[in-house]
Amino acid sequence: MLLQEFDYPLPSELIAQRPLPERDTSRLLVLDRAAGAFQDRAFRELPQVLRPGDLLVFNNTKVFPARLLGRRRGATVQSIGKRNPAAREYLTAEVELLLTRQESEDVWQGLVHPGRKVRTGEVLIFGGGELEAEVLARGEYGVRRVRLRAREGPIDAAIDRLGHVPLPPYIRRPDEPPDRETYQTVYAKARGAIAAPTAGFHFTARVLHALAARGIETCEITLHVGLGTFQPVRTEHVEEHRMEAERFEIAESAAATINRALEEGRRVIAVGTTSVRTLESVAREHSGRIVAGRGDTNLFIFPGFQFQVVRALLTNFHLPKSTLLMLVSAFAGCELILRAYQHAIAERYRFYSYGDCMLIV
């Protein structure tokens, strides 16, 4: 398949720049694969759209402030006059380090920008020296292996003080204090993601309570969203793309809940593409069953993939030519997905991380 088959035009004004004041006031496009039909609903109606006995599987990963702004040791910072502190930090930063994967207590992989200038052996300084990153090795496309050192206290605490919420580049503004809460699901628990599983943004305590009252079951798994989810496809032929590995964990209780639903013929509904990849990756290794444990997955799902676990999918709207769009196209068919996106654009749905969502049944 060619990469251009997954392209579509999107008016820039439909890219949501901020969340709605109330999460569950977002819109829900229900896509019926069998009928090839769309239905415009409100997200708060999700409990009525689903069936008693359905099982929703959430990804409970938690985003940490992984974007660090600083300078290379020996560089000087020019004064830019009086500005608000957040904007000033962005404008004076000589280098940006996005932490992507933790290897040990102090060794990480990360993306450096601008990448070409930063060489092995250099030291990057953040917060006037509160945190330093020594570059241990270089990789492709700006990837670096670094060793972090905090002036005092735990490294995670220094990251939390100095780091910025790693908002996606299509959100055209610096992160703001409220993003630490809003760029996070209400059920986030396991620290480790550099991007949120945004299909879960729409859930509130009110919606979760209504789901339970209707007899809809829920469980949680973990996939720490990293480079694999958002790495651009750089090959003309989709099949040649290779995903970066991301870490997942499934508890015994979650595995038992999912397997019971499968055995009883109830629908397993993945909340987000990261839940899909985790479930289907484990099922491929265990003859269609879910087995508890930890591991890495670099599963790339594109049209032609055979799903073994997921029967329905709640997901946001995705970027053109992205692996996420390829995954939902594998689930519902490329032609039908692109027609659904055309409908969403015509109806002025909000797109991407802080946007509206789609339920594919």
C-alpha positions as CSV (number, residue, x, y, z in Angstrom):
1,M,0.0,0.0,0.0
2,L,1.2,3.5,-0.7
3,L,1.5,6.2,2.0
4,Q,-0.5,8.6,-0.1
5,E,-3.6,6.4,0.2
6,F,-3.9,7.6,3.8
7,D,-3.9,11.3,3.1
8,Y,-6.8,13.7,3.4
9,P,-7.2,17.5,3.5
10,L,-8.1,19.1,6.9
11,P,-8.9,22.8,7.5
12,S,-6.5,24.0,10.1
13,E,-9.3,25.6,12.1
14,L,-10.6,22.2,13.0
15,I,-7.5,21.2,14.9
16,A,-8.4,21.7,18.6
17,Q,-5.9,23.8,20.4
18,R,-7.5,23.5,23.9
19,P,-9.7,21.1,25.6
20,L,-13.4,21.7,26.2
21,P,-14.4,23.1,29.6
22,E,-16.1,19.8,30.4
23,R,-14.5,16.6,29.0
24,D,-17.7,14.7,28.3
25,T,-19.3,17.5,26.3
26,S,-17.4,16.4,23.2
27,R,-19.1,14.9,20.2
28,L,-19.2,11.3,19.2
29,L,-19.4,10.0,15.7
30,V,-20.7,6.4,15.7
31,L,-19.5,4.4,12.7
32,D,-21.3,1.2,11.9
33,R,-19.0,-1.0,9.8
34,A,-21.6,-3.5,8.7
35,A,-24.0,-0.8,7.5
36,G,-21.4,1.6,6.3
37,A,-23.4,4.4,8.1
38,F,-22.6,7.3,10.4
39,Q,-24.5,8.7,13.4
40,D,-23.8,12.0,15.1
41,R,-24.1,11.7,18.9
42,A,-22.8,13.3,22.1
43,F,-20.2,11.6,24.1
44,R,-22.4,11.6,27.2
45,E,-24.7,9.2,25.3
46,L,-22.0,6.5,25.1
47,P,-23.6,4.4,27.9
48,Q,-26.8,4.3,25.8
49,V,-24.9,3.5,22.6
50,L,-23.1,0.5,24.1
51,R,-24.7,-2.7,25.2
52,P,-24.9,-4.3,28.7
53,G,-22.1,-6.8,29.0
54,D,-19.7,-4.9,26.8
55,L,-16.1,-4.6,28.1
56,L,-14.2,-1.3,27.8
57,V,-10.4,-1.7,28.0
58,F,-8.6,1.5,29.1
59,N,-4.9,2.4,28.9
60,N,-4.0,3.9,32.3
61,T,-0.6,5.2,31.4
62,K,0.2,8.6,32.8
63,V,2.0,11.4,30.9
64,F,5.0,13.0,32.6
65,P,6.5,16.4,31.8
66,A,9.0,14.9,29.4
67,R,10.0,18.0,27.4
68,L,13.1,19.8,28.8
69,L,14.2,23.2,27.6
70,G,17.8,24.3,28.2
71,R,21.2,24.9,26.6
72,R,24.4,23.2,25.7
73,R,27.2,23.7,28.3
74,G,29.2,26.7,27.3
75,A,26.4,28.4,25.4
76,T,25.2,31.8,26.3
77,V,21.5,32.8,26.7
78,Q,20.5,36.2,25.2
79,S,18.1,38.4,27.0
80,I,14.8,39.0,25.2
81,G,13.3,41.5,27.5
82,K,10.2,41.2,29.6
83,R,7.9,38.4,28.6
84,N,5.8,35.8,30.4
85,P,8.1,33.1,32.0
86,A,6.7,30.3,29.9
87,A,7.2,32.1,26.6
88,R,10.6,33.4,27.6
89,E,11.8,29.8,28.4
90,Y,10.8,28.7,25.0
91,L,12.4,31.6,23.2
92,T,15.7,31.4,25.0
93,A,16.1,27.7,25.0
94,E,19.0,26.6,22.8
95,V,18.2,23.0,22.9
96,E,15.1,20.8,23.6
97,L,15.3,17.3,25.0
98,L,12.2,15.1,24.8
99,L,12.7,12.1,27.1
100,T,11.1,9.1,25.3
101,R,12.2,5.8,27.1
102,Q,13.8,5.1,30.4
103,E,16.5,2.4,30.4
104,S,17.6,2.6,34.0
105,E,17.3,5.0,36.9
106,D,19.4,7.7,35.2
107,V,19.8,6.5,31.6
108,W,17.2,7.5,29.0
109,Q,16.6,7.7,25.3
110,G,15.4,11.0,24.0
111,L,14.9,13.3,21.0
112,V,17.2,16.3,20.8
113,H,16.3,19.4,18.8
114,P,18.2,20.7,16.9
115,G,19.7,17.2,16.7
116,R,22.6,17.8,14.3
117,K,24.5,20.1,16.6
118,V,24.5,17.9,19.7
119,R,27.4,15.4,19.8
120,T,28.4,12.5,22.0
121,G,30.1,13.7,25.1
122,E,28.3,17.0,25.3
123,V,26.3,18.1,28.4
124,L,22.9,19.7,28.2
125,I,21.9,21.9,31.1
126,F,18.4,22.6,32.4
127,G,17.1,24.9,35.1
128,G,20.5,26.6,35.5
129,G,22.1,23.3,36.3
130,E,19.4,21.7,38.4
131,L,19.4,18.9,35.9
132,E,22.1,17.8,33.4
133,A,22.0,15.4,30.5
134,E,25.3,13.9,29.3
135,V,25.0,12.6,25.7
136,L,26.2,9.0,25.7
137,A,25.4,8.0,22.1
138,R,23.7,9.2,18.9
139,G,20.9,7.6,16.9
140,E,19.0,8.4,13.8
141,Y,16.5,11.3,13.4
142,G,17.7,13.2,16.5
143,V,17.6,10.3,18.9
144,R,20.2,10.4,21.7
145,R,21.0,8.2,24.7
146,V,21.7,10.4,27.7
147,R,22.6,10.1,31.4
148,L,20.7,12.4,33.7
149,R,22.1,14.0,36.9
150,A,20.1,16.0,39.3
151,R,21.9,18.6,41.5
152,E,19.9,17.4,44.5
153,G,17.1,15.0,45.1
154,P,15.6,12.3,42.8
155,I,15.8,12.7,39.0
156,D,12.1,12.3,38.6
157,A,11.5,15.2,41.0
158,A,13.8,17.4,38.9
159,I,12.0,16.4,35.7
160,D,8.6,17.3,37.3
161,R,9.9,20.7,38.4
162,L,11.6,21.7,35.1
163,G,9.7,19.7,32.5
164,H,7.0,20.8,30.1
165,V,3.9,18.8,29.1
166,P,4.9,17.3,25.7
167,L,2.0,18.7,23.7
168,P,1.9,17.5,20.0
169,P,3.3,20.0,17.5
170,Y,-0.1,20.6,15.9
171,I,-1.1,22.4,19.2
172,R,0.4,25.7,18.2
173,R,1.1,27.2,21.6
174,P,3.4,26.6,24.6
175,D,2.1,24.3,27.3
176,E,0.3,26.0,30.1
177,P,-0.2,24.9,33.8
178,P,-3.7,23.5,33.2
179,D,-2.3,21.1,30.6
180,R,-0.7,19.1,33.4
181,E,-4.3,18.0,34.3
182,T,-6.2,18.3,31.0
183,Y,-3.6,16.4,28.9
184,Q,-4.2,13.4,31.0
185,T,-7.0,10.9,31.4
186,V,-9.0,10.9,34.6
187,Y,-7.9,7.3,35.3
188,A,-4.2,7.8,34.5
189,K,-2.0,5.9,37.1
190,A,1.2,4.5,35.6
191,R,3.8,7.2,35.0
192,G,5.7,6.8,31.8
193,A,4.0,8.2,28.6
194,I,5.3,11.1,26.5
195,A,1.8,11.4,24.9
196,A,-1.6,10.7,26.2
197,P,-4.0,8.0,25.0
198,T,-6.3,10.7,23.9
199,A,-9.4,8.6,23.3
200,G,-9.7,8.5,27.1
201,F,-9.9,12.2,27.5
202,H,-13.7,12.3,27.1
203,F,-14.4,10.1,30.2
204,T,-15.5,11.7,33.4
205,A,-16.7,10.2,36.8
206,R,-20.2,10.9,35.6
207,V,-19.8,8.8,32.4
208,L,-18.0,6.0,34.2
209,H,-20.7,5.8,36.8
210,A,-23.4,5.7,34.0
211,L,-21.5,2.9,32.2
212,A,-21.4,0.8,35.4
213,A,-25.1,1.4,36.1
214,R,-25.9,0.1,32.6
215,G,-23.9,-3.1,33.2
216,I,-20.9,-2.2,31.0
217,E,-17.7,-3.7,32.4
218,T,-14.3,-1.9,32.4
219,C,-10.7,-2.9,33.0
220,E,-7.3,-1.2,32.7
221,I,-4.0,-2.2,31.0
222,T,-0.9,-0.1,30.4
223,L,1.1,0.9,27.3
224,H,3.5,3.7,27.8
225,V,3.0,5.8,24.7
226,G,6.4,6.7,23.1
227,L,8.0,7.1,19.7
228,G,6.4,4.1,18.3
229,T,2.9,5.6,18.3
230,F,3.8,9.0,16.8
231,Q,6.9,8.3,14.7
232,P,6.2,9.5,11.1
233,V,6.1,7.0,8.3
234,R,9.1,7.9,6.1
235,T,8.7,5.1,3.5
236,E,6.6,5.3,0.3
237,H,5.3,1.8,0.8
238,V,3.5,1.4,4.1
239,E,4.6,-2.2,4.6
240,E,8.3,-1.1,4.9
241,H,7.7,1.1,8.0
242,R,9.1,-0.2,11.3
243,M,7.6,0.8,14.6
244,E,9.7,1.6,17.7
245,A,9.0,-0.6,20.6
246,E,6.8,0.6,23.5
247,R,6.4,-1.0,26.9
248,F,3.2,-2.5,28.1
249,E,1.9,-4.3,31.2
250,I,-1.2,-6.4,31.8
251,A,-2.2,-7.4,35.3
252,E,-3.6,-10.9,36.1
253,S,-7.1,-9.4,36.9
254,A,-7.3,-7.6,33.6
255,A,-6.2,-10.6,31.6
256,A,-8.9,-12.7,33.4
257,T,-11.6,-10.1,32.7
258,I,-10.7,-9.9,29.0
259,N,-10.5,-13.6,28.5
260,R,-13.8,-14.1,30.3
261,A,-15.5,-11.6,27.9
262,L,-14.0,-13.4,24.9
263,E,-15.2,-16.8,26.2
264,E,-18.7,-15.5,26.8
265,G,-18.9,-13.8,23.3
266,R,-19.2,-10.3,24.7
267,R,-17.7,-7.3,22.9
268,V,-14.2,-6.2,23.9
269,I,-14.0,-2.5,23.1
270,A,-10.6,-0.9,23.1
271,V,-10.4,2.7,24.3
272,G,-7.8,4.1,22.0
273,T,-5.3,2.7,19.5
274,T,-2.7,2.0,22.2
275,S,-5.1,-0.4,23.9
276,V,-5.7,-2.1,20.5
277,R,-2.0,-2.6,19.9
278,T,-1.4,-4.0,23.4
279,L,-4.2,-6.5,23.2
280,E,-3.6,-7.7,19.7
281,S,0.2,-8.0,20.3
282,V,-0.3,-10.3,23.2
283,A,-3.0,-12.3,21.5
284,R,-0.7,-12.9,18.5
285,E,1.8,-14.5,20.9
286,H,-0.8,-16.6,22.8
287,S,-3.2,-18.0,20.3
288,G,-5.8,-15.3,20.7
289,R,-5.8,-15.2,24.5
290,I,-4.6,-12.5,26.8
291,V,-1.8,-13.4,29.2
292,A,-0.7,-11.2,32.1
293,G,2.9,-9.9,32.1
294,R,5.2,-7.1,30.9
295,G,6.9,-6.7,27.6
296,D,7.6,-4.5,24.6
297,T,5.5,-4.3,21.4
298,N,6.4,-2.9,18.0
299,L,3.3,-4.2,16.4
300,F,2.3,-2.2,13.3
301,I,-1.3,-2.6,12.3
302,F,-2.3,-1.6,8.8
303,P,-5.0,-2.9,6.4
304,G,-4.9,-6.6,6.0
305,F,-4.4,-7.2,9.7
306,Q,-6.5,-9.9,11.3
307,F,-8.0,-8.8,14.7
308,Q,-8.4,-11.5,17.3
309,V,-9.6,-9.6,20.4
310,V,-11.0,-6.1,19.7
311,R,-14.6,-6.0,18.4
312,A,-15.2,-2.2,18.7
313,L,-12.9,0.8,19.0
314,L,-13.3,4.2,20.6
315,T,-10.7,6.6,19.1
316,N,-10.0,10.2,18.3
317,F,-9.5,11.6,14.7
318,H,-5.9,11.0,13.5
319,L,-3.3,12.8,11.4
320,P,-3.0,12.1,7.6
321,K,-0.4,9.4,6.7
322,S,0.0,8.4,10.4
323,T,0.2,4.8,11.7
324,L,-2.8,5.6,13.8
325,L,-4.9,6.3,10.8
326,M,-3.6,3.1,9.2
327,L,-4.7,1.2,12.3
328,V,-8.3,2.5,12.2
329,S,-8.3,1.9,8.5
330,A,-7.3,-1.8,9.1
331,F,-10.2,-2.0,11.6
332,A,-13.0,-0.4,9.5
333,G,-11.6,-0.2,5.9
334,C,-9.7,2.7,4.4
335,E,-12.6,3.8,2.2
336,L,-15.1,3.8,5.0
337,I,-12.8,5.6,7.4
338,L,-12.0,8.4,4.9
339,R,-15.7,8.8,4.2
340,A,-16.3,9.1,7.9
341,Y,-13.5,11.7,8.1
342,Q,-15.1,13.7,5.3
343,H,-18.4,13.6,7.2
344,A,-16.7,14.8,10.4
345,I,-15.0,17.7,8.5
346,A,-18.3,18.7,6.9
347,E,-20.0,18.6,10.3
348,R,-17.2,20.6,11.9
349,Y,-16.0,18.0,14.4
350,R,-12.9,19.0,16.4
351,F,-9.8,17.0,15.4
352,Y,-6.8,15.4,17.1
353,S,-5.7,15.2,20.8
354,Y,-8.1,17.8,22.3
355,G,-10.8,17.1,19.7
356,D,-13.9,14.9,19.4
357,C,-14.0,11.1,19.0
358,M,-15.4,8.2,17.0
359,L,-16.9,4.9,18.1
360,I,-16.3,2.1,15.4
361,V,-18.7,-0.8,15.9
